[in-house]
Amino acid sequence: MADTSDHSNHRGRYGIDEPRWPLLNLGAGAACLAGAVLVRRRAGWAVPAALGGIAFLGTAASYLYTSTTGKFAVWRDLLRDLDLRGNETVLDMGCGRGAVLLMAARLLPDGRAIGIDLWRTAEQSGNSLEQTRRNAELEGVADRVELHTGDMRAMPLSDASVDVVLSSIAIHNIAEDDGRRRALDEAVRVLRPGGRLTIADLRYVVDGYCRHLRASGMEDVRARDLGWRFWYGGPWVAAGAITARKRR
């Protein structure tokens, strides 16, 4: 089975998650520091401006670290916890350019990794079906990857057709609570009895996901914080993981 213990050993190009946010923080940080220099003779303004600039730049650095490095390290551990046999069918909801999808595919020499996305560049820089397909080729797993253009709320997959459902920082992009619940219902629908689910998403939606999954009959529903490596700018934009199992 392919080794994913070195999360930095990937050959694809995966872009930046929701790229407007680090750009805004970089811009704000630069503006504050420039302002501090311009008003340096007015200590009452210069110091707060400089501190604000440092805070904005630190937020951007945290965000970029998570998007390019931290999430790979965290998902390495989440996938390892699944202890996959290698012959499963795994679905990644909102797969984007394939960061998690293709890490999973490396663990499935006799299985199948399915990704579904709407390929919106606002949610990931350079997001496209073609780029994800190219990444699968670069990672050497194109023969076991299947990609679909589709909505998580109405997936083009049969009932009870996958063994594992994954999703990383994707479901929260659905603005309405009802829409997010429908996406979770779809995840439950496509899971086989005994199938497992692992979702990483922002903390502010995690508790709601847990309540809905329990109400849907899922078992062993658990949530945990994912730590500083999954901070999109700081602890105020932290991510959590939900794991659950479908009743047999």
C-alpha positions as CSV (number, residue, x, y, z in Angstrom):
1,M,0.0,0.0,0.0
2,A,1.3,3.5,-0.8
3,D,2.8,5.4,2.1
4,T,1.3,8.8,3.0
5,S,3.4,9.2,6.2
6,D,5.3,12.1,4.6
7,H,2.5,14.6,3.9
8,S,4.9,16.9,2.0
9,N,5.6,14.2,-0.5
10,H,2.9,15.2,-3.0
11,R,3.4,16.1,-6.6
12,G,0.2,17.8,-7.5
13,R,-0.6,21.5,-7.2
14,Y,-3.5,22.2,-4.8
15,G,-3.9,25.9,-4.7
16,I,-5.2,28.0,-1.7
17,D,-8.5,27.5,0.0
18,E,-10.8,30.6,-0.3
19,P,-7.9,32.7,-1.6
20,R,-9.6,36.1,-1.0
21,W,-9.1,35.8,2.8
22,P,-5.3,35.6,2.9
23,L,-5.1,38.3,0.2
24,L,-7.3,40.6,2.2
25,N,-5.2,40.1,5.4
26,L,-2.0,40.6,3.5
27,G,-3.3,43.8,2.0
28,A,-4.6,45.0,5.3
29,G,-1.3,44.2,7.0
30,A,0.7,46.0,4.4
31,A,-1.6,49.0,4.6
32,C,-1.3,49.2,8.4
33,L,2.5,49.0,8.3
34,A,2.7,51.6,5.6
35,G,0.4,53.8,7.7
36,A,2.6,53.3,10.8
37,V,5.6,54.5,8.8
38,L,3.7,57.5,7.4
39,V,2.6,58.6,10.9
40,R,5.7,57.6,12.8
41,R,6.0,61.0,14.4
42,R,2.6,60.6,16.0
43,A,3.3,57.7,18.4
44,G,-0.3,57.5,19.4
45,W,-1.2,56.3,15.9
46,A,2.0,54.6,14.8
47,V,2.1,51.9,17.4
48,P,-1.5,50.7,17.0
49,A,-1.1,50.7,13.2
50,A,2.1,48.7,13.4
51,L,0.6,46.2,15.8
52,G,-2.4,45.9,13.6
53,G,-0.2,45.3,10.6
54,I,1.7,42.5,12.4
55,A,-1.6,40.9,13.5
56,F,-3.0,40.9,9.9
57,L,0.2,39.5,8.5
58,G,0.3,36.8,11.2
59,T,-3.3,35.9,10.4
60,A,-2.3,35.6,6.7
61,A,0.7,33.4,7.5
62,S,-1.4,31.1,9.7
63,Y,-4.0,30.8,6.9
64,L,-1.4,30.0,4.2
65,Y,0.3,27.5,6.4
66,T,-2.9,25.6,7.0
67,S,-3.9,25.7,3.3
68,T,-0.6,24.5,2.0
69,T,0.9,22.3,4.7
70,G,-1.1,22.0,7.9
71,K,-4.2,20.3,6.4
72,F,-2.1,17.7,4.7
73,A,-0.5,16.7,8.0
74,V,-3.9,16.6,9.7
75,W,-5.5,14.6,7.0
76,R,-2.6,12.1,7.0
77,D,-3.6,11.3,10.5
78,L,-7.3,11.2,9.8
79,L,-6.8,8.8,7.0
80,R,-4.5,6.7,9.0
81,D,-7.2,6.4,11.7
82,L,-9.5,4.9,9.1
83,D,-7.2,1.9,8.8
84,L,-8.3,1.3,5.2
85,R,-7.8,-2.2,3.7
86,G,-7.1,-0.8,0.3
87,N,-10.1,-2.1,-1.6
88,E,-12.8,0.4,-0.4
89,T,-14.8,2.9,-2.4
90,V,-14.1,6.3,-0.9
91,L,-16.0,9.5,-1.7
92,D,-14.7,13.0,-1.1
93,M,-17.5,15.6,-1.1
94,G,-16.3,19.0,-2.3
95,C,-13.0,17.5,-3.4
96,G,-11.6,20.7,-5.0
97,R,-8.2,20.1,-6.6
98,G,-7.9,16.8,-4.9
99,A,-5.7,17.3,-1.8
100,V,-7.6,14.8,0.4
101,L,-9.1,12.8,-2.4
102,L,-5.7,11.9,-3.8
103,M,-4.2,11.2,-0.4
104,A,-7.0,8.7,0.0
105,A,-6.5,7.3,-3.5
106,R,-2.8,6.4,-2.6
107,L,-4.2,4.1,0.1
108,L,-6.6,2.3,-2.3
109,P,-4.5,0.2,-4.7
110,D,-7.5,-2.1,-5.2
111,G,-10.2,0.4,-4.5
112,R,-11.8,3.5,-5.9
113,A,-11.6,7.2,-5.0
114,I,-14.6,9.3,-6.1
115,G,-14.5,13.1,-6.0
116,I,-17.5,15.5,-6.5
117,D,-17.3,19.3,-6.8
118,L,-18.8,22.3,-8.5
119,W,-15.2,23.6,-9.3
120,R,-15.7,27.1,-7.9
121,T,-12.5,29.2,-7.9
122,A,-13.8,31.4,-5.1
123,E,-13.6,28.3,-2.8
124,Q,-10.1,27.2,-4.0
125,S,-7.7,29.0,-6.3
126,G,-7.5,27.5,-9.8
127,N,-10.2,24.9,-9.0
128,S,-11.2,23.0,-12.1
129,L,-12.0,19.4,-13.2
130,E,-9.0,19.5,-15.5
131,Q,-6.6,20.5,-12.7
132,T,-7.9,17.8,-10.4
133,R,-7.5,15.2,-13.2
134,R,-4.0,16.5,-13.8
135,N,-3.1,16.2,-10.1
136,A,-4.4,12.6,-10.2
137,E,-2.0,11.9,-13.0
138,L,0.9,13.6,-11.2
139,E,0.2,11.6,-8.1
140,G,0.1,8.3,-10.1
141,V,-3.4,7.4,-9.0
142,A,-5.5,8.4,-12.1
143,D,-6.5,4.8,-12.7
144,R,-8.4,4.6,-9.5
145,V,-9.9,8.1,-9.4
146,E,-13.4,9.1,-10.6
147,L,-14.5,12.7,-10.8
148,H,-18.0,14.2,-11.0
149,T,-19.3,17.7,-11.5
150,G,-22.2,17.9,-9.1
151,D,-23.8,19.4,-6.0
152,M,-23.2,17.8,-2.6
153,R,-26.9,18.3,-1.9
154,A,-28.0,15.9,-4.8
155,M,-25.1,13.6,-5.7
156,P,-25.2,11.5,-8.8
157,L,-24.4,8.3,-6.9
158,S,-26.5,5.3,-6.0
159,D,-27.8,4.5,-2.5
160,A,-25.3,2.5,-0.3
161,S,-22.6,2.6,-2.9
162,V,-19.5,3.8,-1.0
163,D,-17.6,2.5,2.1
164,V,-16.2,5.8,3.3
165,V,-17.3,9.5,2.9
166,L,-14.8,12.3,3.4
167,S,-15.1,16.0,3.2
168,S,-12.6,18.8,4.0
169,I,-13.6,22.5,4.6
170,A,-16.4,22.2,2.0
171,I,-19.9,21.7,3.4
172,H,-19.8,25.1,5.2
173,N,-19.7,26.8,1.8
174,I,-23.4,25.9,1.4
175,A,-24.9,29.1,2.9
176,E,-28.2,27.8,4.2
177,D,-28.6,25.5,7.2
178,D,-31.1,23.4,5.3
179,G,-28.7,23.0,2.4
180,R,-25.9,21.8,4.7
181,R,-28.3,19.3,6.3
182,R,-29.2,18.0,2.8
183,A,-25.5,17.5,2.1
184,L,-25.2,15.4,5.3
185,D,-28.3,13.4,4.3
186,E,-26.7,12.7,1.0
187,A,-23.5,11.4,2.7
188,V,-25.6,9.1,4.8
189,R,-27.6,7.9,1.8
190,V,-24.6,6.9,-0.3
191,L,-22.9,5.1,2.6
192,R,-23.2,1.3,2.8
193,P,-24.3,-0.2,6.1
194,G,-21.4,0.0,8.4
195,G,-19.7,2.6,6.3
196,R,-17.8,5.4,7.9
197,L,-17.7,9.2,7.6
198,T,-15.0,11.7,8.4
199,I,-15.6,15.4,7.9
200,A,-13.3,18.3,8.7
201,D,-15.0,21.7,8.8
202,L,-15.0,25.0,10.6
203,R,-15.9,24.7,14.3
204,Y,-18.9,26.9,14.1
205,V,-20.8,24.3,12.1
206,V,-19.4,21.1,13.7
207,D,-21.9,20.9,16.6
208,G,-24.8,21.2,14.2
209,Y,-23.4,18.5,12.0
210,C,-23.2,16.1,15.0
211,R,-26.7,16.8,16.1
212,H,-28.1,16.1,12.6
213,L,-26.1,13.0,12.0
214,R,-27.3,11.5,15.3
215,A,-30.9,12.4,14.4
216,S,-30.3,10.6,11.0
217,G,-29.4,7.4,12.8
218,M,-25.6,7.5,12.5
219,E,-23.7,5.8,15.3
220,D,-20.5,6.6,17.2
221,V,-20.8,10.3,16.2
222,R,-17.9,12.1,17.7
223,A,-16.3,15.5,17.3
224,R,-12.8,16.8,18.1
225,D,-10.7,19.9,17.6
226,L,-8.0,19.6,14.9
227,G,-5.5,21.9,16.6
228,W,-3.3,24.8,15.4
229,R,-2.4,23.1,12.1
230,F,-6.0,23.6,11.0
231,W,-6.4,27.3,11.9
232,Y,-7.4,29.5,9.0
233,G,-5.8,32.5,10.5
234,G,-6.0,31.8,14.2
235,P,-8.0,29.9,16.9
236,W,-11.1,32.0,16.1
237,V,-11.3,30.2,12.7
238,A,-10.4,26.7,13.8
239,A,-11.5,23.4,12.3
240,G,-12.9,20.3,13.9
241,A,-13.4,16.7,12.8
242,I,-16.6,14.7,12.9
243,T,-16.5,10.9,12.6
244,A,-19.4,8.6,12.5
245,R,-20.6,5.1,11.3
246,K,-23.7,4.1,9.5
247,R,-25.9,1.5,11.3
248,R,-25.6,-2.0,9.9
